[in-house]
């Protein structure tokens, strides 16, 4: 699968964590676990995974549209390079989107 990176611009005062369910990487300040309860961390991790899945969906849709555009160009022009490129396009984001399962939501209240 992809690198599952949500945040960037890391420096020494930030630490890397992964979500409890799907191991999506995210970064927090050093005092993160002191400031937030386990329940709030679970809510945050759920939101991170939901956002990650939405990003996968957007990438998948964009890849599908691009592939359709290339096939249209092939049909209009007859240029087989469009078809060949479309057939070799990486659509791993679609597979990952379909396989990525969000956990059941934790608790009734929002953090």
ABEGO torsion letter per residue (X at the ends): XBAGBABBGBBAABBBBBBAAAGBBBBBBAAAAAABBAAAAAAAAAAAAAAAAAAAAAAAAAAAAAAAAAAAAAAAAGBAAAAAAAAABBAAAAAAAAABBBBBBBEABBX
